[in-house]
Amino acid sequence: MPETAEQLLALLEAPHWMTPGSTSRKAETRTARRTEGQPAVNLTVLDHVTAGRKVLAEADRRAAQGTAYAMRQAEALRRAQAVKSRALMGETGDVRKVPCPYCATYGLLLVKGRAVCINRYCAPAGVQRSWAVVDLMMAKPATPKPVSRSGERPRDDRDITTIVRFLAQTGRPMSASSVHRLVRTYALPHWPARNSTNPRARAYSLSDVLTAHAVSAQERNPSDCAADTGKPACTGLADAFFHVNVADRTAGRMHADDAKALCNGCPFKDPCLSAALGETDELQHGVRGGLTAKERRQMKTANKIPTAALRTGKQPTCRRGHLRTAENTGAGPRRECLTCAREKRAEQKQDPTP
């Protein structure tokens, strides 16, 4: 199998992959032409190759800049493009070898083009963290969280054979004896295995094993971890902070309340709010810093906070050089400088000539 993104795109341009139905996805056709049958080529592959060429061109442009960050972006774009190409060919195991950027477990799966963490300790109940593939390649490794142990029997309980098969496809495989040693070392709870004829077979929570596996891997190879312990609570939860259905206001308020609950316990709440207030109104979307976009606009209007001052850190001035502070700015739509207004009135009194 080719390794580089360019080689994978060249392989997808071969006649076999351009044949309709050659991939796991169905060849896309226009709704108005359903009665005309399949097209002559696989449009899914054709669109992927066309978009991939543009991505690689962007990667070359960033690499030409020569800076460390630009080189890192270029490498992330190339790796992400290679992952997407292999996924189109039916190989979706590349993200399994990358640890989760938030919990550092090897529990990522590729679902609908996004890397989803299946560790139930990684995110609040009912939510799963997910990343775009290019964001996953750009993310720094995290420090593993402490080992968690299930109280009641969870829904992700698996027998040892299934757990070994799951870990075999990750960046840190383990044998059955190693998994047994791992569950004994960290005293992980167990239950009778489901659908097993062996009465002595035991099942363990996959999330429990993943957290213990990440901690054990970090202890064996400390250099693999960048000790990046400070990560915002919203990492990988972009969907939880943006409500798509604008018409349903009740669901939108409940959605915002859940997002605010995550913001309240986040150590990055204040910097996040300051950055959001420094943006223009056109960029105000979703919950950031514990406030919705509407609440942030109201806060800026009530406090008369100049956007330029928050964005640049410099206090703006009017045409005559007066500081545009909150006390020196009018409440009208023109937001005129009050010092200038006083000077104009004083000039008019001294020179009454129209």
Disulfide bonds with the S-S distance in Angstrom:
none
